[in-house]
């Protein structure tokens, strides 16, 4: 999970750097709103990815518990 977190932080950092570059090259224009939107969408996608990973981990844990119970009943 640590590699995923590092990747997410790297993506956010790169997107933020590109946002800052766009801020200084285009100035405060309507294009800045587009760049801000891209930054927010990137962050939102990463947050959703993290939530899905946690949810999947919990589901796998529950499925493993169910399989263990079924195996126990099958052996008895």
Secondary structure, DSSP 8 states (H G I E B T S, - for coil): -HHHHHHHHHHHHHHHHHHHHHHHHH-SSHHHHHHHHHHHHHHHHHHHHHHHHHHHHHHHHHHHHHHHHHHHHHH-
